[in-house]
Amino acid sequence: VNLYARTVLTADGMWFLGVEGNYGLDAAIDLDEKVWERGGAAEARRLKNMFSLGEGLQSIIDALELSHWVGRLLKHTYPERSEKRVVMRITECPSQMARVRDGRGEFPCKTVETKYFTNFAKVIDPKVKVTCLMCPPDHHPSDVWCEWEFKL
């Protein structure tokens, strides 16, 4: 499962870099938003059906942990959890780390990830609101890439 998750991420990264190289970063971000907006909903729908997930914050956490991206590729924690609110903190992001390593700088992924997480959560429970607390291009500590709030 981890191999295929990594392969999907690699294919996505190569696709993105190809679009960025040919048409520029803004065009690549615009297309990436559309892909991940629909992709987040599709993945959540498949997970919800396959694992008979219900509604609520725990079901969103369960779906995220089963996802190819969050559950398999991103190092993350849930530093705040209650019945009405969960905060997810991403501490290692392979995509960002690769961009920085390759001299491309941080990817301003806030709009892309907002669409992904919002549509992912909406499929699991339409009552849950997703808020980005911090995500590039926002300033962030060196040990945290982004934070997301899921709130009933």
Buried (B, 14 or more C-beta within 10 A) or exposed (E): EEEEBBEBBEEBBEBBBEBBEEEEBEEBBBBBBEBBBEBBBEBBBBBBEEEEBEBBBBBBBBBBEBBBBBBBBBEBEBEEEEEEBBBBBBBEBBBBEBBEEEEEEBBEBBBBBBBBBBBBBBBBBEEBEBBBBBBBEEEBEEEBBBBBBBBB
